[in-house]
Amino acid sequence: MKLKKLTAILLTTVMAVGTLAGCGGGGDGKKSSSASSGEDGGIREYTAFFAVPGTEINDDNVVQQKIAEITGAKVKETWLTGQTASEAVGTMIAGGEYPDIIDGSDGRQQLIDAGALVPLEDYLESGDYPNLTNFWSEQDWEKVRQDDGHIYIIPQFGNPYEKDMATQPAEAFWIQTRVLEWAGYPEVKTLDQYFQLLEDYNAANPTMEDGTP
């Protein structure tokens, strides 16, 4: 039996790729054994592993049940425990057993080198998954194309559906509003300006209001 392949994604897009796992999740063209009950109108169930420390969600979790009700898909998550990401991924590769969805973290390249991931470009270009395709711009998708020419990864952070956002939902350099207010709300456009602002504020305000350094 050929090894089951998987789609590598990052946390926030688990549900988006759940549909793809049933379509292209098997190296031999078979549907993943863990993706069940989709065709008969029930809840499709998938497995996912995230190579970072975390806490497993109980099966009776109210939020997970609501997501399953709305999307028709449910993910059983496991997280990194007692191993590094590279060690955990190496164990998967050695055993040839993979979850449907995986965030390989520092072990991501190992998965790519082992041929364990499903290329996504056919899905992105098919027109059958517009929400997935439009999650990022074409230019941004190119940024995650690997040296072998394939796209394997859906980044956790992005600009969903290319909408203008009033808030920044991704990782970023943040500045407290009280620091900006103290400095007169300057335009901070470079790292040098960013760190200079913090250093100036710290020099002028060496302690908190309660005297804590």
N, C-alpha and C positions, 0 to 999 in steps of 0.2 A: 504493500500500500504506500502510495507516495506521501511524502510529508505534507501536512496541511500548512498552507501559507497563511499569512495574516497581514492585516493592514495596520501600519504604525501610525498612531495619531496621538495628539496631546489632549489633556483632560477635557476641555470644554466642548470638543466636537465628537464625543463618544456617540451620542445619539445620531448625529448627522451621518456617520459612517456605518451605523448599524445596518442600514439597508444594504450597503455594499457588501458587507461580510457574507450575507446569504447568497449574493450573486457571484462573487469572485473569491470566496474565502478558501477554496480547496485547490491544492496543487493538481489534483486529478480531476477537476471539474465538478466534484461532488460538493454539496453544501456542507458547511461546518456541522459537525455532530452536535455542537452545543447550541446552534441556532435552530430552535424548534418552535412549532406551533404557529408559524407565520402564515402558512397557506390556508389553514382552517379557520382563520379569523381570530385566533387566540393571540396571546402575547409572545412575541419572538424573544427568546432568551439568548444572551451572548455572554462570553467570558472576557474579562479584561485584566491585564496586569500592568501596574504602574511601578516603575523602578525607582520609586522614592518612598520614604517612610509615610505611612498613612494608617487610617483605621478602617477596617471593613465595615460595610453598611449591613445592618440586620435585614433579613428578608422581609420583615414586617414594617420596614421604614415607611412612614406615611408619604414623605416626599417622593421616594423612589416609586411607590405604588401609583402616585398621581402622574408622574412622568410616564410610566408604563401605560396608564389609562389613556393619556393624550396621544402618545407617539406609537403605541403598539409594540414597544420594545423595552426590554429590561436587561440591565448589565450586572453581572455578578463580578464585583471587583475584588482583586487581591493586590496587596502592596508589598513593598520591600521589607523583609524582616530578617535580621541576622546575617545579611550578605551585602556586598557592594552591588551596584547595578551591573557591573561587568561580570561578576561572579554569577549572579542570578541569570543573566542572559546567556552566559556560557553554559550553564546547566541545561537551559531550555534547548539550546542548539545541539548539545551532546545527546540529549534524549530524543530530539526530533518531535517534541510535543510543544505546541504553542497555543496560547489563548487566541480568541478571535481578534482581539484588539490589544495593542501594546504600546506603552510609552517606554522605550528602551533607555531613556536618559543617557548616561555615559556609555551604555552598551549598544547604542543605536547603530554605530558603524559595524559592529560585529554581526548584527542581524542583516544588514545590507550585504556584507561580504559573504554571509552564509546563504544568500539567496532566499531568505525566509520571508521577505516582504512582497506584497503585491503592488506593482506599479499602478499609479493612480491616473496617469494621463489619458488612458482610454475612457475612463469614467468622466473625467473633466471635459473631454472633447466630444463626448457622445451626444450631449444635449438632453440626456435623460435625467440628469441631476443638477438642475439649474441653481438650486440653493447652494450646493457644494461648489459648483464652478464659480459662482459669484461671491463666494465667501471672501476671496481675495481677487485683486486685479491680475490680469495676465502677467504684468511685470513682476508683481510680488510672487506669483507662483514660480516664476523663473528663478527667483532667489533661492528656492529650496530644491531645485533640480540638482541631482547628484552628478558626480563625475561620469557615471555610466550612462547619463542621459535621461534617467528616469526620475519621477517624482514619487516618493514613498510616504511623505509625511504631511499631515495637516497641522500646521502650527496651532498652538493653544490660543495665542493672542492674535488679533487682527481687527480689521474694520468690517464687521459683518455686513454683507450686502452693499458695501461701499457707501453706506449712509454717513452723512456728517454727524459726528457725535458731540454732544455738549460736554461730555465727560471723557476722561481717558481711562478705558477699562484694562489697559495693559501695563506691563512693567515700564517704569519710567523713573527719572530723577524727580523727586517731589520736594516742594518747598512749603513749609507751614505758612498759613495765611498771616500769622502774626509777624513772621519774618518779612514777608512782602510788605505788610502794612508799615513796619518799622522803617523799611528802606524806601518807602514811597512808591511801591509797586513798579520797580524797574523792569525793563525788557531784558530778560535773561536768554541769550541766544547761543552762548558757548559754554563749554565746561569751565573755562577759566573764570567767566563771569559768575557761574553757579557757585564754584568753590570760594571765590572771593567774597561773595555775598554772605555765605555761611561763616567764613572766617571773621568778617567784619561784625556780623551780628554776635558771634560768640565772644569776641573781644569786648563789645559794648555791653553784653549781657552775660557775664560769666556764671551767674546763678539763676535758678528758677525763682518764681515769686516767693516760694516758701524757704528760699535760701539753699536749696539743694544744688550742688554744682552741676 
